[in-house]
Amino acid sequence: MPENLTPAESHIPQTSRTIGLARTVGRIALGAFLIFAGTGHLTFARESFQGQVPDWIPVNKDLVVVASGFVEIALGAALIFARKWRVAVGWVVAAFFVAVFPGNISQLVTHNDSFGLDTDLKRWLRLPFQPVLIVWALWSTGAWRARR
């Protein structure tokens, strides 16, 4: 250990590497989650996702689900592969999670049983996870840190 570093300071590089690894793993996991969810929009969960499209959206529900599925796949791939645009992708993914949040509220208000959320309690408990996804997108891409 160099003489000018305290024992606590000597661990800073290791901590930075650990945080960097955690961000990378988190970003790739979120990307994989989005690709999986987007694939679900287009295939096995298409009807369930249609149930989350609020009635006030003046577009065919299936079109909204298919379009959002393609967007999720693209965003997931961008999280994993678009290194140069990582911060911008983080902000776009966070904005996407904000934009689809009314679907979660609609599911609660209309008492839609999609995705096993078959009680109001379960639907209420689902709502706080959307901010977690937003923070996850901003943290794992370094977008929140880069805003300074």
N, C-alpha and C positions, 0 to 999 in steps of 0.2 A: 504494500500500500504506500503511495507517495506520502512524503512527510507533511505536505500542506493540506491533506484531506483528513477530516475526522472519520471515524468508523461509519457514522451515519451517511456521510457524503460519499464514501467509497461504494455504497450500494446504489447510488442514483442511476448509473448506467444500466445496471441489471434491472432495476425497477422500470426504467424507460423501455427496455427491450420487452419486459413482461407485459407492460401496458400496450405496447405496439403489437405484440403477438395477440393479445386479447382483442384489440380492435380489429385486426385482420381476421381472426376466427369469427368474431361477431359479424363483421361485414359479409364474409362468405356465407355464414349461416343464414343471415337475413336475405341475401341474394338467393340462396337455395330455397328458402321458405317462399319467397315471392314467385320463383319459377314454378314451384309445386302448386301454390295457390292459383297462379295463372293457368296452369295446365288443368286444374280442377274447374276453373271457369269455363274452359272449352270442352270438358269431357264429363267426368264422373260426378261433379257437384254443380253442374250448370243450373238445374232447377232450384237447388237450394240458394244459390247466389241470386237468382231472379227474385226470390222472396225478400231479399234485402234491398232491392231497388225501390226507393220511395215512390209512391203513387204520383207525387207532384212533379216528377221528372217527365217531361213531355216527349219521351223517346221510347220506342219499343224496348221492353225490359230485356229481352234476349240480346238485342243489339248492344245495350249497355254492358251486359255481362260479358259478351264476346270481346267487345272493345277493351273493357277493363282487364280482361284476361291477357290480351296481347300486350297491353301496357305493363302489366305486372311481370310478364315474362321478359320484356325488354328492360325494365328497371332492375330485375333480378340479375340479368346478364351484365348490365352496366355496373352494378355493384361488384360483381366478381371480376370483370375484365377491363373496365374503363379506368385504368390507373390514372391517366392524365386528367380525367374529369371527375375524380373521386369526390371532391368537395361539392361541386355543382350537383352531382348525382345524389349526394346525401340530402341536399336541400329539396331537390325534386321529389325524392322518395318521401321525405317528411311532408311535403305539400300534398302528395298523393294520399298519404294516410289521413291528413286533415280533410281532404276532399271526399273521401269515402266514409267518413265518420257519420254523416247523416243516415247512411244505410244501417248502421248499428242502432241509431236512435229510432229509425223507422221500424226495425225489427222489434224493439221494445214496445213502441206505441201501438203497433198493429198486432202484437202478441204472436208473431210469426215463430214457428217452432223449428226453423232451419238449424242445422248443425248441432242438434242435440240440446239447443237452448230452449227447452220446453216449459220453462216457468219464468215468470217475471223476475224472480230472484236471480236466476242464472243469466237472464238478459241484462239485468242491472250490473251483475258482477263482471260481465264481459266489457262493459264500457270503459273502465279504467285501463284496460290493456291497450287501447288505441294510443294514449299518451306514451305508454311504454314503447310502442313501436316507433313513434315519432322520435323519442329520445334515442332509441337504439340506432335509427338511421343517422341522426346527427352526430352521435358519439362515435360510431364505428367507422365513419368516413372522415372524421376530423373536421366536419363542417362547422360544428359549434365552436370548436377551438379556433378555427380559421376566421371566424367573424370578427375577432378582436383587431 
